[in-house]
Amino acid sequence: MNRRHFLGAMSWPAAAAAAGGLLPSGRANALEVAEEVAAYPGTASEVVDDEYFWNQVRQAFSSEAGIINLNSGGVSPSPVPVQEAMKRYLDYSNTSPTYAMWQILEPQREQVRERMAREWGVDSEEVALVRNASEGLQICQLGLDLEPGDEILTTNQDYGRMITTWQQRERREGLVLRQISIPVPAEDDDEIVRLFESNITPRTRVIHMCHIINLTGQILPVAKVTNMARKHGIEVIVDGAHALAHFDFKISDLECDYYATSLHKWLFAPHGTGLLYVRRNKIANLWPMMAAPARMDDDIRKFEEIGTHPAANYLGIGDALTFHQGIGSLRKTARLVYLRDYHLNRLMDFSDRVQVSTSQTPGKAAGISTVGVEGIDTSELNSWLWREHKIISVGINHAEFTGLRISPSVFTTLEELDRFCDAIEHAIRHGIAA
């Protein structure tokens, strides 16, 4: 421990010192944990490599011994304080559900809506709490009034389920889905805008795009595409499944019409929670996926009409937001980028057979990377990592690139990334044959 780390440790609140850090046992209050984390001194650049600080954050999570989880981009564990809060809400719901859940807990959803809206710079009357990014996006995809021959413009790197949704409307209603190819990695914002604009036709009605591409972690210039699309009278749906609470931004800055995200990825909210943003003047003309009465036409809550649903999951979002705010968005982003570069730089220095599909240019990606090895099949490498090393990753096999998607998080240690790199280096030296 160097001098800065020592002084930082000495400044940690007495409550944390007495408890031995943020150990899960007895740390069920998200606000208490967040206050302790927030009180740790240091800006993003000062704590980015402070392993003492990040070890304290890690202790707020429960982890499976012996497993290295490098797929937090799929679904992340919630911190123990969030898990405990959800359990309390669920236990209370079951005392007398029609009263405890509907009359007491459900109204508290409004506080969560207000806090989420404030954190990401939008009006609370533009925020619906849904079950995941897919549900939020499909509300938009299926709820827009489109006519046969109308075109939707997207890329060939957008999420498979969303492509499938548009393809169903193609088969059912005669819409036309047009997919364009973009560079890998994509580091020129103006080129991305040009590619979208050059593929607009008189029948283009919607641009559907990712904020962060799930395959590579590429951050796309949403605001620039949106501004261009508005000049053509085209609406923009943004898939933000991987973006919210991953890197620092405001939804309001994007100026898009629709934005949907999953909260169980980078916000660490309870599993099965998401957020849908709909610009205020777009709400009335967007049909909900499940029918709502006409009196709700202008009400963002019409998109939450799904029948009986748990209150616990959605109230737990508030506890996850508190935890996120304790770490600090800028500190969190800096750490995720640091972890990405830590393993990518080591592997690229080791061998020129390492193929990276993710940009390391500041602002073009954050914590997700896609890395492959020339001469080794990605799917086989992915299976070998799990079978031999109990490392969880995702094999990406796109027509234009291939590699392992690696998404560490704030609970990931440098030792775990070293073990991942050790395994890849062994595979490069000796292969992965049994």
N, C-alpha and C positions, 0 to 999 in steps of 0.2 A: 504494500500500500504506500503510494507516494504521499507527499505532503498535502496536496490538494484533496486526495481521497481521505486522508486522515482528518483534515479539518472539516470536510463535508460530513464525515461520520460523526464527529463530535457535535455538529450542528443539528443532527437528526433529533426530532422531538423526543422528550423523555419517555413519552408513552410508547413509542416504537422501541426504544432501547430496553425498556422494562419487559416488553413482550418478546424481545429477541428478533425484532423485524416484523414483517408482515406475514407471519406464519398463519396458515389457514385456520388452525385451531383457535377458536375464540375471536376470530377477526370477521365477524359476520356483518358489520356495519360498513357499508360502502362509503359513507361520508367520512367516517373516522379514518379509514384506510386512505381515501383520497386526500384528506387534509395532511396526513403524514407524508405522503408522496410529494404533494405540492410544496410542502415546507422544506424539502431538500434543496439546498442552494445550488444554483448553477443554471446557465442558459443552455440552449440546445447544443451549442458547440462545446460547452464545458462538460456536459454530462454524457455526451454521445459515446465515449469510450470508458466511462466510469463504471467498471464492473461491480463495484460495491452497490451503487444505486440500482442497477438493473437486476442484481441478485435479489434485492428487496422486493422489486416489482414481481419477479418470478415467483417469489414465495406466496404471493396472493393467488396463485393458480395451483390447482391439483394436477399432477401429471403422472402418467403411467411409467413406472420405473423400467428402464431398458429400451424404451421406444423413443426414437428421435422423430418428432413431428415437424416435418417441413412442408406441410400442406395446410397451414392455417388459412390460406386463401379459399379453401373449399368450405370449411366451417371451423370456426375457432372455439376453443374452450372458453367458457365464461370464468371470470375470477370467482373464487369461493364466496366473497361477499355478495356477488350477484346471484350465485346459485342459492345461497342461504335466504336472500330476500325473496326470490321466486318461490322457494319452499314455504316461507311464511305466508305469502299471498295465497298459495294453493291450499295450505292447511286451513286458512281462514275461510276461503271460498267454500270449503266442504263442510263448514259448520252448519250452514243453512243457505245453500247456493242462491236461491231466488232472492234472498235478502242480502246476504253477505257479499255475493259476487256482483249482482245487478245493481243493488241500491248503494252499497258502500264503496266497493272497489272500482267498478266500472266508471263512475264519474271522475275518478282520479286520473283516468286516461287523458283528460283534458290538460292536466298539469304536464304530463309527459309530452303531449303535442306542442304545448307552448314552449317548453324548454328546448326541444329538438329544433323547432322553428327558429328560436332565438340564436342557438348555437351556429346554425348554418345560414343565417341572414335572410330568412323569408318570413312571410306572414303565416301565423298559425292556421289561418283559414285556407291555406294552400297545402297543408300537410295531412296526409292520411296515413294511418298506421296499418300496415298490411302484413302478410306472412313471409314474404321474401321478395327479392327483386323480380323473379319470374312473374309472380302474381301482379305486382305493380306494373310491369311492362305489358303484360297481356291485357290488363284493364285498358291501357292506351291503345294497343294494337287492335283489340277486338271492339273497342268502344268508339273509334273514329268512323264517321260516315264517309265511306268511299264508294266509288262507282266502278263498274267493269271497265278495265283498261287503265285505271289510275295506277300510277307507278310509285313504288317504295324503293328508295335508294339506300343501300347499306354496303358493308364490306364483306369480303369472304373470311374475315377473322372474327365476326360477331358471334355471340353465344348461340350454340346449336339449338337450344329450345326456342329462342326468339326467331331464328330462321325458320324453324318448323312451324311456328305460329303464323308467320306471313305466308308460308307455302300452303298452309291449310286454307287461308283466305284466297290464295290464287286458285286452288282447286274448286273451292266452293262458290266464289263470287266473281272470278275472272279478273282479279287484280294481277299486277305484274311486279314481280320482285327482281330488282337489278342489283347484283353484287359486284363491287369493284375490288381490285387488288391494290394494296398499299405497300410501301417499302417495309422491309424488316431488317433492322429497326427503322422506325420513321423519326427522323430528327429535324426535318424541315417543315415547320408549321404551314408555311405558304404553299408548299407542294401538296400537303393534305387537302387544304382548302381548294386548290386548283383541281385536284382529282375529283373531288365531290362536284364542284361547279361544272366541270367539263362534261360530266355525265348527267346533268340535269336536262330533261326534255320538257316540252309543253305539258306532258301528262304527269310529271313528278309532283306528288302531293306531300310526301313525307320523307325526311331523312332520318334514318335510325342508326345511331352510332354509339360506340362504347366511350366512356370516359377513360377507364383503364381496360385495355384488352386483356381478357382473362388468360389468353394463351401465352402472352409474353410479358405482361406488365407494362406495356407501352401506354403512356398518357397521351391522349389525342387533344388537339386544340379546340375544345368544344365551343368556347365563346366565339372564336373566329369563324368556325363553320356556321354557328347560329346566326351571327350577324350577316354572313353572306346569304344564308337561306332566307332570312327575313326579307331581303331585297327582292327575292324571287317569289315571295308569298308562300313559302314552304314551311310546314311545321317540323319541329325537331324533337324526336324522342331520344332521351339519353339513358343508356344502360350504365348506371353507376354502381353496379353490384360490388365492385372491388375498391371503390374510391372513397366513400364516406368514412371518415375517421382513420383513413390510411395515410393521406397527406393533407396538408393544410390548405383549405380553400373554402369559399362560400358558394352555395348553390345560386344565390342571387347574382354572383359575378358571371355565371355562365350564360344568363339571359335566355335559357332554353324554355320550351313550352311544357315539357314533361320530363321528369327525372325519377328514376326508381332505383332503390338500392336494398341490399340485404344488411341487416344490422348484426347478424350473428357471425360476421366475418371479422372486420377490423374494429368495430365498436365493442365486441365481446358481449353483446346482448344475448338474452336467452334464445335458444335455437327456435327457428320458426318465427322470426320477427323481421319486418322490413319497413321501409318508408317510401311513400309515393308523393312526389311534389307535382302539383298541377297549377300552372299559372292561373291566377284568379279569373281572368276573362275567358279561360278555356274550360272551366268546370261545367258550365251549363250544357255545352254541346258535346261532352264526352259521356257516353253511356257507361254505367257501371256494369261489371261482369255479372253480378247478381242484381235482380230488379230492386229498385227503390221507388217509393211513392213520388208522385210529381212534385209535391211540396219540397222535396229535397233536391230538386234539379240544380240549384245553385250552391248546394252544401257539400263541402269536401267529404263529409261523413257518409255520403251515399256510397262511396267506394269501400266502406268498411261493413256494408250490409251482407254478412255471410252466414247469418243464423247464429246459433249458440256458439260461443267461443270463450276461451279462458281469459280471465283478467290478469292472471299471474304473469304470463309471458310478457304482456305489454307494459305492465307496471315495472317489471324488471329492467326495461329499457332505460328508465330513469336512473336506476342504480348503476347501470353500465356507463351512462353518460357522465355520472359523477366520477366514476373511476377514471374515465378517459380524460376528463378535465383536470383531475389530480396530476396525472402524468404530464399533461400539457401537449397540445397538438404539435407544436414545433419540435419539442423534445422527442416526441414519438416518431415523427417523420424522419428526423435526423438519425435516430437509432435504426430504423428500418433500412434506410439507404446505406448506413454504415455496415449492417449485417450483409446486405446484398453485395457490396463491394469487397467485403472481407473474403467471402468464398470465391467470388468471380476472379478477383485479382490473383489469388493464390493458384487457382486452377489454370488460368491463362499463362501465368509465369511458368507453370510446370510443363505444359506441353502445347505445341501448336496444333495438336489434334482436337483441342477443346474448341467447340463452336458455340458462340454466344449470340442469341437472338434478341437480347435486351439492351437498350441504350443505357450507357452510364453517363450521358450528358445530363447535367443538373436540370431538373424539371421535366425530363422526358420519361422517367420511370421512378419508382420508389422502392418498395421492398420485394417485389416479385421479380424473379429472373427465370430465363429459360436457357438451359445449358446442355449441350450434347457432346458426344465423343465420336469423332470420325472413325468409322469402321466398326462401331458397336451399335446394334439395333436398340433404339430407345426403349421399346416395350420390354425387351429382354433385360436391359440394364435396370429399368424400374423394378421389375420383378426380382432381380438378383439383389438389389439394395434391400428390399424387404426380407427376402428369404434368408440372406446371409448376415445382414447387419441391422435388421429391424428399423430401417429408415423409411419413413413415409414420404413419398414424392408423387408427382403426377407425370405420366408419360404423355407428351404432346406429339401427335403425328399429323401435321398439317401438310397439305399438298406442296407448300412452298418452304417449309422448314420443319425441323424436328428437334426434340430435346426434352429434358426433364424440367418441369415447372417447379421451382423451389421458392417457397414462401415462408420464411421464418417469421417470428413475431417477437414481441417484447419479452416473452418468456423464454426465448431461445438463447442458449449460452454459446460462447465462442468454442468451448470444448465440443459441443454437439456439431457445430459447423466444421471443426477440425476433423472430427470422425467421419463426416460426410466426405470431406476432401480426401482424407486418407483412403476411403473406399474407392473413390473415383480414380485416384492415382494408382491404386492397386489394379483396378480394372484396365487402365491404360497400359500398365507394365506387363500384366500377366493374362489379361482377358477375363472373361466371366464364365468360362466353361466349367461345368461341375467337376 
